[in-house]
Amino acid sequence: MSARHNSVWLVPRPGAPAQAAVVGVLDRTTYRQLRDRLLEFAVDAEDGVLVDIERLDLRDHALTRVFALVALRIADWPAVPFALVTGRPEQRAVLAARAVDRRVPVYADVGAAEAALTRPARRRAGRVLDRSTGASARARAFVRGTCAEWMVPELAEDAELVATEFVENTLRHTDSEPRLRLELRRGKLAVEVADTSSRAAVLREGLDLASVGLGLRMVTKVAKTWGCSRRRSGGKTVWAVLARA
C-alpha cells in the first residue's frame, strides 16, 4: 500500500507587511513544499512577512525547523523580518521546545506582530532594460550613478560586475527584459535582476576578463552571498549582496 501524501497551502492575506496563512499538515511529505512556498512568498515582500500557522497541523514536531530555515535563508536577501502568528498555546509550546522561537519571533495575534515588527530602513532604485546590445552598459551606468548618489562608491565596481553578469545571463538564457534593482540597507548593497522565466539562472564559469560576463566564480568572489529565487508572482530573481568593508 502506498504512503498517504498530505497537503499544505499558503493563503495570502491583505496587509503590510506581507501576510499569509498556512493551511494543512506539516510532515515529511509537505516539508519541502512549505519551505519553497514560504521562500517564494518572501521574495515579493517589501517590509516583512507574517505567517499565521493556527490552521497548520504540526504533525511532525521536528520539522518545525522549516521556519527557522526560512528565516535564515531570507536574512541576507530579501533581508526582511519574518515572524509567526498563532493563538494556540500548544503550538507555541512546540515551537519553544524545538527552540524555533529563538530564531523566529512568535506572536499570539497579528496586531501584536505588526506592533513589534521592525521594518528595515532601506533605499531602492530600479530600471527596466530593453533587450539590446547596450543593455549591460546602461546597467553599469545606472549602478555607478546610484552608488555615487547613495555615497557608497567603494561598492560600485563590484556591483557593476555583478549587474553585468546577471543582465547578460537574462539576455542570453531568457526572452525577458532584465529588471535591475539596487537596495541599500545596513551597509549592504543588493544587486537584483528579475525576469519572467522560471528557468534557474545559469552563470558561466569562464574567467576570461576580455569576454562579456565574468562568470559565477567572479560573482562568488566579490559577493557576500548570492542566489536565484523563484517568485510566487512568476519568474525569478537572481541576486547578490555586497558588504562594505
Secondary structure by P-SEA (a helix, b strand, c coil): ccbbbbbbbbbbbbcccbbbbbccccccccaaaaaaaaaaaacccccbbbbbccccccccccccaaaaaaaaaaccccccccbbbbccaaaaaaaaaacccccbbbbccaaaaaaabbbbbbbbbbbbbccccaaaaaaaaaaaaaaaaaccccaaaaaaaaaaaaaaaaaaccccccbbbbbbcccbbbbbbbccccccbbbbcccccccccccaaaaaaaccccbbbbbcccbbbbbcccccc
